[in-house]
Amino acid sequence: MTRSSENRQVVITGVGIVSPIGIGVDAFWDSLSAGRSGVRHAGLFPGFAAPDGVGAEVRDFTDESARKVYLKEQRKNLKAMCREIQLGVASALLALQNSEIDLSQIDHERLGVEFGANLMLSPPEVLLEGCVACCDEGTTRFQTTQWGQMGLNKLEPLWLLRYLPNMPACHISISADARGPSNSLTLDDASGNTVIGEAMRIILRGSADMMIVGVTGTTLHPIKTLHQALWNDLARTPDAPDSRARPFDLNRSGRVVGEGSCSFILEDQEHATKRGAKIWGRVLGTGSSCVTSPDQKANYRLALANAMRGALRSAGLRVDQIGHINAHGLGTIDVDIAESQAILDVFGDELGRRIPVTAPKSFLGNSGAGSGLLELAASVIALTHGVIPHTLNYDTPDPECPLNVVSGQPLATTNRIVLSINVTRIGQAAASIVEVSA
């Protein structure tokens, strides 16, 4: 028999990070506390569409290091993993290691996986030979009717498996022998806080004792970066790459592309206590919303407000009990203004202008689906040190974003409750509230 949800609490017992500012908790915190940005001239994809080739890449994660260090037990499977999948699996394995779970001593039917990812795209060179085979002889005119017969057989044998967004959860489930509930979400930037909510409810209803919860994503990709460039909101100034990600700053010029992955181990508190686990914090509540209309800015504002209110209701908290907000902080003009308005809508004008706000994309760039949990991890880890992480490059406040942005250095705090929020380009928003252990 399982205990009722009224008696259950969900805690975080493991954190795994693969990010542009470090791999693993210690390296991540060293960069975060020291104010070291992960945004630089990127080298993974020479000639990609970001202005001046600027992006936030995980430089320490190469094919060689992945095989020898982070994915040493997955070497046979690497040929079926694109880079995003590799990042995700590595973060999950790091989270399991951090949790000190003895996989030989658990009920594997009670261990599940909830993982978020972007839609994954092939690099152009993977499709080149197949596309050439479908062109009229002597021309570059592509014939779609020939793809099935002439193009498809030119692709690598495991092409489909390498780019399926449900494959991170598959590889992780196999690696950990997780036989419990498993699900994959593709909600772009909203994926992180959404998988937290899904996994929390699985544990609360007694369907699992432990969930491996994570996200992986990239916008630093030859095709995806091109899409972002066509939307015309990539940061172009200032010249220094590490100064380009400027959430809420008056002189922000757009988003910065990036990549990364983060995983948490969520666990029933009683189960965690019995095995003597270190508890990073407790998940208090989550919320989500999707708003679509011709008015894009209104969509962002209302979806974020709905998600925040839903998380507060789920947690049973008042707005004045929140210690700080971990913002989406995309760095574009419209989204930052809409997010600021949503915060004031929920928290009221006085508290909304006073509550501390941090924006980790100033360190990490925007990795799409990978962003949410990486950003939440920044607050969770910082709060274990008694501080709120600061925002880089916040030099000139924007009157249209009247928020109390933490800048310059981390801010000391005794309130360990964080509200984390994210929103997608099409108006999907998600929020989660975590109370970090003292």
C-alpha positions in Angstrom: 0.0 0.0 0.0 1.1 3.6 -0.7 0.6 6.5 1.6 -2.0 9.1 0.6 -0.8 12.3 -1.1 -1.8 14.3 2.0 1.1 12.6 3.9 3.7 12.9 1.1 6.2 15.6 0.4 8.5 15.8 -2.6 12.2 16.7 -2.1 15.2 17.3 -4.3 18.0 14.8 -3.4 20.3 15.1 -6.5 21.4 17.8 -8.9 23.3 17.2 -12.2 24.5 20.1 -14.3 26.0 20.3 -17.8 26.3 24.0 -18.5 28.3 26.7 -20.3 29.7 27.8 -16.9 30.7 24.4 -15.7 29.8 20.7 -15.4 28.8 19.5 -12.0 27.5 21.4 -9.0 30.9 22.7 -7.8 32.1 24.1 -11.1 28.7 25.6 -11.8 28.7 27.4 -8.4 32.3 28.6 -8.7 31.4 30.4 -11.9 28.1 31.7 -10.7 29.5 33.1 -7.5 32.5 34.7 -9.2 30.4 36.2 -12.0 32.0 34.3 -14.8 29.8 34.3 -17.9 29.6 31.3 -20.3 28.8 33.6 -23.3 31.8 33.8 -25.7 32.8 33.4 -29.3 31.5 29.9 -29.9 33.6 27.3 -31.7 31.4 24.3 -32.1 29.7 25.4 -35.3 32.0 27.8 -37.3 29.9 30.1 -39.4 26.6 29.7 -37.6 24.1 32.5 -37.7 24.5 34.3 -34.4 26.0 37.8 -34.7 29.8 37.5 -34.5 29.5 33.8 -33.7 28.6 34.6 -30.1 26.9 31.9 -28.0 27.0 30.0 -24.7 28.4 26.5 -25.4 29.4 23.7 -23.1 33.1 23.8 -24.0 34.1 21.1 -21.5 31.8 18.6 -23.1 33.6 17.1 -26.2 33.1 13.7 -27.8 36.3 12.5 -26.1 35.3 13.8 -22.6 31.8 12.5 -23.0 33.0 9.0 -23.7 35.8 8.9 -21.1 34.1 10.8 -18.2 30.5 11.7 -18.4 29.2 8.9 -20.5 31.8 6.2 -20.0 29.1 3.5 -19.4 27.2 4.7 -22.5 29.9 4.4 -25.1 28.1 1.7 -27.1 25.0 4.0 -27.3 26.7 7.2 -28.3 26.2 6.5 -32.0 22.5 6.7 -31.3 22.7 10.1 -29.5 23.0 13.6 -31.0 24.7 16.2 -28.8 21.5 17.3 -27.0 20.7 13.7 -26.0 24.3 13.2 -24.8 24.0 16.4 -22.7 20.8 15.2 -21.1 21.9 11.7 -20.3 25.1 13.1 -18.8 23.2 15.4 -16.5 20.9 12.6 -15.3 23.9 10.4 -14.5 25.5 13.3 -12.6 22.3 13.8 -10.7 22.1 10.1 -9.7 25.7 10.3 -8.6 25.0 13.4 -6.6 22.0 11.8 -4.9 24.1 8.8 -3.7 21.3 6.5 -4.6 22.4 2.8 -4.4 20.7 1.5 -7.5 21.3 -2.1 -6.2 19.2 -1.4 -3.2 16.0 0.2 -4.6 12.8 -1.0 -6.0 13.2 -0.2 -9.7 9.5 -0.4 -10.3 9.3 2.8 -8.1 11.9 4.8 -10.0 10.7 6.8 -13.0 11.9 9.4 -15.5 10.3 12.7 -16.6 12.4 14.5 -19.2 12.0 17.6 -21.4 13.7 18.5 -24.7 13.4 20.6 -27.7 12.5 19.2 -31.1 15.9 18.0 -32.3 17.2 18.9 -35.8 19.9 17.3 -38.0 22.9 19.4 -38.8 23.0 20.3 -42.5 25.8 18.0 -43.3 23.8 15.0 -42.2 21.2 15.7 -44.9 23.5 16.9 -47.6 24.1 13.6 -49.5 20.4 12.7 -49.4 19.4 16.1 -50.7 22.0 16.1 -53.5 20.6 12.7 -54.6 17.2 14.2 -55.0 18.3 17.2 -57.1 17.8 17.2 -60.9 21.1 16.4 -62.6 23.2 19.5 -63.1 20.9 21.7 -61.0 20.2 22.4 -57.3 16.4 22.0 -57.8 15.3 19.6 -55.0 12.6 17.1 -55.9 10.6 16.2 -52.9 9.0 13.2 -54.7 12.4 11.5 -54.9 13.2 11.7 -51.2 11.7 8.3 -50.2 13.5 6.4 -53.0 16.7 8.4 -53.5 17.3 10.5 -50.4 16.3 8.5 -47.3 18.8 5.7 -47.9 21.7 8.2 -47.9 21.2 9.0 -44.3 23.1 7.5 -41.4 21.5 4.2 -40.3 20.5 5.5 -36.9 19.4 8.9 -38.1 15.9 8.8 -36.6 17.0 7.6 -33.2 19.7 10.2 -33.0 17.2 13.1 -33.1 14.0 11.9 -31.3 13.2 14.1 -28.3 11.9 11.2 -26.3 15.3 9.4 -26.5 16.9 11.1 -23.5 14.3 9.5 -21.3 14.7 6.2 -23.0 18.5 6.1 -22.5 18.2 7.3 -18.9 15.6 4.7 -18.1 17.7 1.9 -19.5 20.9 3.1 -17.8 19.2 3.4 -14.4 16.9 0.4 -15.0 14.0 2.8 -14.2 10.8 0.8 -14.7 8.4 3.3 -13.2 6.4 6.1 -14.9 8.2 7.6 -17.9 7.3 10.6 -20.0 8.9 13.1 -22.4 7.8 16.7 -22.9 8.7 19.1 -25.7 7.6 22.5 -24.4 10.7 24.5 -25.2 11.6 26.9 -22.5 8.6 25.9 -20.3 9.8 22.2 -20.2 11.8 22.5 -17.0 9.2 23.7 -14.6 6.6 21.5 -16.3 8.6 18.3 -15.7 9.0 19.3 -12.1 5.2 19.5 -11.8 4.5 16.3 -13.6 7.1 14.3 -11.5 5.9 15.9 -8.3 2.3 14.7 -8.9 3.5 11.2 -9.8 5.2 11.0 -6.4 2.3 12.6 -4.6 -0.2 10.2 -5.9 2.0 7.2 -4.9 3.0 6.0 -8.3 6.7 6.3 -7.6 9.2 7.0 -4.8 11.9 8.6 -7.0 11.9 10.4 -10.3 14.8 11.4 -12.5 13.7 14.8 -13.7 15.5 16.8 -16.3 15.8 18.8 -19.5 18.2 19.2 -22.3 18.2 21.8 -25.1 20.0 24.0 -27.5 19.5 27.1 -29.6 23.2 27.0 -30.5 22.8 24.9 -33.6 23.3 25.7 -37.4 19.6 25.4 -38.1 18.0 26.6 -34.8 20.3 29.6 -34.6 19.2 30.5 -38.2 15.6 30.3 -37.1 16.4 32.7 -34.2 18.2 35.0 -36.5 15.2 35.2 -38.8 13.1 36.3 -35.8 15.5 39.2 -35.6 15.9 39.2 -31.9 19.5 38.0 -31.4 21.8 40.2 -29.4 24.3 42.2 -31.5 25.7 44.6 -28.9 28.0 45.4 -27.1 31.1 44.1 -28.8 32.3 42.0 -25.8 30.5 38.6 -26.0 30.2 38.2 -22.2 28.3 41.5 -22.0 25.6 40.6 -24.6 23.2 38.8 -22.4 21.5 41.7 -20.6 18.1 40.8 -19.1 16.0 43.8 -18.1 18.8 46.2 -18.8 17.8 49.4 -20.8 20.5 48.7 -23.4 19.6 45.0 -24.0 19.6 44.1 -27.7 18.2 40.5 -27.7 18.7 36.9 -26.7 21.9 35.0 -26.7 21.9 31.4 -28.0 23.2 28.6 -25.8 23.0 24.9 -24.9 22.9 22.9 -21.7 21.2 20.3 -19.6 20.2 19.9 -16.0 18.6 17.0 -14.0 17.2 16.7 -10.5 16.4 13.6 -8.5 12.9 14.1 -6.9 12.0 11.8 -4.1 9.4 11.1 -1.5 10.7 12.7 1.6 10.1 9.7 3.8 11.9 7.5 1.3 14.8 10.0 1.2 15.0 10.3 5.0 15.1 6.5 5.4 18.1 6.1 3.1 19.9 9.1 4.8 19.9 11.3 1.7 21.0 14.9 1.6 18.0 17.0 0.9 18.6 20.0 -1.2 15.1 21.4 -0.9 11.4 20.7 -1.1 9.1 21.3 -4.1 6.2 23.3 -2.8 4.1 23.8 -5.9 4.0 24.3 -9.6 1.7 25.9 -12.2 1.4 26.2 -16.0 -0.6 28.1 -18.6 -0.8 28.6 -22.3 -2.3 31.8 -23.8 -2.5 32.4 -27.6 -3.9 35.4 -29.3 -2.7 37.8 -32.0 -1.2 40.0 -29.2 2.1 38.3 -28.5 3.1 40.5 -25.6 -0.3 40.0 -23.9 0.2 36.3 -24.3 3.5 36.3 -22.4 2.1 38.5 -19.7 -1.1 36.6 -19.0 0.5 33.1 -19.4 3.3 34.0 -16.9 0.8 35.5 -14.5 -1.5 32.5 -14.7 1.5 30.1 -14.1 2.7 32.1 -11.1 -0.8 32.2 -9.5 -1.2 28.5 -10.2 2.1 27.7 -8.5 1.2 29.9 -5.5 -2.1 28.1 -5.1 -0.5 24.7 -5.5 2.0 25.6 -2.7 -0.6 27.3 -0.5 1.6 30.4 -0.3 1.0 34.2 -0.3 3.1 36.4 -2.5 4.8 37.9 0.5 6.3 34.5 1.5 8.4 34.3 -1.7 12.0 35.1 -1.1 13.0 35.9 -4.7 12.0 35.3 -8.3 14.2 33.4 -10.8 13.0 35.2 -13.9 12.8 34.0 -17.5 14.9 37.1 -18.4 15.3 36.5 -22.1 16.9 39.8 -22.8 14.6 40.8 -25.6 12.7 44.1 -25.4 9.1 42.8 -25.6 9.5 39.6 -23.5 11.3 41.4 -20.6 8.6 44.1 -20.4 5.8 41.5 -20.5 7.5 39.5 -17.8 7.9 42.6 -15.6 4.3 43.4 -16.1 3.2 39.9 -15.1 5.3 40.0 -11.9 3.6 43.3 -11.0 0.2 41.8 -11.8 0.7 38.9 -9.4 2.8 40.6 -6.6 1.2 44.0 -6.7 3.0 47.3 -7.6 4.8 47.7 -4.2 6.0 44.2 -3.6 6.6 43.5 -7.3 9.1 46.4 -7.4 10.8 45.3 -4.2 11.1 41.5 -4.3 14.6 40.4 -5.5 14.7 39.1 -9.1 17.6 37.2 -10.7 18.1 36.3 -14.4 20.6 33.4 -14.9 20.4 33.7 -18.7 22.9 36.5 -18.3 25.4 33.7 -17.5 24.0 30.9 -19.5 22.4 32.3 -22.7 19.1 30.7 -23.8 19.2 26.9 -24.3 15.5 26.5 -25.0 14.2 23.5 -23.1 17.5 23.3 -21.2 17.0 26.7 -19.6 14.4 26.2 -16.9 16.1 23.7 -14.7 19.6 25.2 -15.2 18.2 28.5 -14.0 16.3 26.9 -11.0 19.5 25.1 -10.1 21.3 28.4 -9.9 18.9 29.6 -7.2 18.8 26.2 -5.4 22.6 26.0 -5.2 23.1 29.7 -4.3 20.5 29.5 -1.5 22.4 26.6 0.1 25.1 29.3 0.5 22.6 31.8 1.9 22.6 34.1 -1.2 20.5 34.9 -4.2 22.5 34.7 -7.5 23.1 38.0 -9.2 22.4 39.0 -12.8 25.3 40.0 -15.0 25.3 43.1 -17.2 22.5 44.9 -15.4 24.0 48.3 -15.6 21.1 50.7 -16.5 17.6 50.0 -15.2 14.8 50.1 -17.8 11.8 52.2 -16.6 9.5 49.8 -18.4 11.0 46.9 -16.3 10.7 48.3 -12.8 12.0 45.3 -11.0 14.5 44.9 -8.1 17.1 43.0 -10.2 20.0 41.6 -8.1 23.2 42.7 -9.7 26.9 43.3 -8.9 27.2 40.4 -6.5 25.1 37.7 -4.9 22.6 39.0 -2.4 22.5 37.6 1.2 19.1 36.3 2.2 17.4 34.3 5.0 14.3 33.5 2.9 15.0 30.3 1.0 11.8 30.1 -1.1 12.3 30.7 -4.8 9.7 31.1 -7.5 11.1 30.1 -10.9 9.3 31.1 -14.2 9.7 30.6 -17.9 7.7 31.3 -21.1 7.9 30.1 -24.7 7.7 32.1 -27.9 4.1 30.8 -28.5 2.8 31.7 -25.0 3.3 28.5 -22.9 4.4 29.3 -19.4 5.4 27.3 -16.3 6.4 28.1 -12.8 7.7 26.2 -9.8 8.3 27.0 -6.1 11.1 25.4 -4.2 12.1 25.8 -0.5 15.8 25.2 -0.2 17.0 23.4 2.9 19.0 25.4 5.5 
